[in-house]
Amino acid sequence: MDGACGKWGMAGGCGTVLPELLTSIPGPRSRELAVELRAHESRNVTYVSPGFPVFWERAQGTNVWDADGNRFLDLTSGFGVASLGYAPERMVAAMRDQAGRLYHAMGDVHPGVDKPALCRRLSQLTFEAWGRGPGKTILTNSGSEAVEAALKTAWLATRRRGVLAFTGGYHGLGYGALTVTGRHLFRDPFAAQLADFATFFPFPNCQHCPFGATGREPSACLPDCMNAFLAQVEALLKKRTIGAILVEPVQGRGGEVVPPNWFLPLLRSLADSSGALLIFDEIYTGFHRTGRRFACDRWGTTPDIVCLGKALTGGFPLAACVGTARAMDAAWPESTGEALHTSTFLGNPLGCRMALESLDLLESEPWSERVEALGNHLEAGLRRLQGGSKRWGWIRGLGLMRGIELLDGAGQPDAAGTGRLVEAMLARGIILLSGGTEQNVVSLTPPFTISEEEIDFALRQLGEASE
Ligand SMILES: Cc1ncc(COP(=O)(O)O)c(C=O)c1O
């Protein structure tokens, strides 16, 4: 891996620019803005503490500058969105051009000219590439809504109410998506108003086996966990018919959890034998994040519906539910003038143009290879650091989607320590997120344009901040 900007610099961010801090973090301007925000934004939205947040003013490549002029290295890609870094020249030029032409149209009535091309492109990259024939798309404004469109599709296509979903799964926070999100933190405050069509199963997780086989080699415990899982599903199918199995092929916000190899193929065969549709939520993992175009490609397993978002546009709120033409046409009747699932901003022209440009860039170079190589480099560095720290538990993930589990002195999940480490890294000029079902996973999802030098810098800082 040369990390050379000639080859990879088209996204405008491969040149190594390490953090440079002008003021203490957060600086005075960010602190002022936090006070103003606290007064006028619902207090549950933005986390404010003495060390958090910094207010972003601009971003380029892997760098973000805050309101006080500090330059940061962003190891999150802004929630996994800016996979090719911030402000690639081609994206900026396209946005400027599009803004001057058309930035709003009538999505489901008189659409913008780019909507057909985007739907065709999504079909080519998914179901046609998987050899499953054409795909059909419903564009949405958020990932949460794409999941809801997928759930509606499965219901209309199968008329079966039940959905099999997974603990630790994150699919968004709209009431529909929340119904299938397997996280108590988000569900419990609203439980009284959530429908009960989802049944949650443990997401197989070799390091913390939900079937009681932790500590054994994955190959040794394979039949136990798979059989235990299968027995649970078979018991459910005797009681309830299911119309959908919904899963993240690699759990993202649940803490970068990679399932064992049997998992996705088994879900495929369960969907086939039960008549349910298999929905993969690739909103986080899609478009090379895990070292494959889609995470499911690693297991050679395809869904009936795939949900996409985040890197799809690189930075505009547009997501998509793409299904096989067969499933989509079985579900949705021809429109007679009033769409059953739409919204004011559906297929926004700026979003469609950004998605088309972003997809071109994402297909223009062998990003998966680079992501795999940089991911290995990052993982090797994390394992070296782990050697020196008792507080670092399991290091997990694939490609440039990695997590470090932090434990307290008693070996228990250390959510407070994780928060402190994220703040300490911010003070060193590195933007990270905490995640995981216990909030004790430091998540790293840097842009694919990051250099090895930037990764090494981040690792040095992480080592020092963890001491
Ligand atoms: C796997 C997955 N699905 C769905 C969502 C929800 O997307 P949005 O926040 O755009 O509603 C997310 C967001 O992080 C996600 O990671």
The ligand as an ORCA input file, in Angstrom:
! r2SCAN-3c Opt
* xyz 0 1
  C     -27.410      0.026     10.260
  C     -28.193      1.305     10.367
  N     -29.471      1.312      9.975
  C     -30.222      2.414     10.047
  C     -29.703      3.586     10.555
  C     -30.571      4.794     10.650
  O     -30.199      5.731      9.692
  P     -30.611      7.270      9.886
  O     -29.854      7.751     11.073
  O     -30.201      7.905      8.591
  O     -32.086      7.286     10.106
  C     -28.369      3.619     10.974
  C     -27.789      4.837     11.535
  O     -26.746      4.851     12.136
  C     -27.602      2.445     10.893
  O     -26.328      2.409     11.309
*
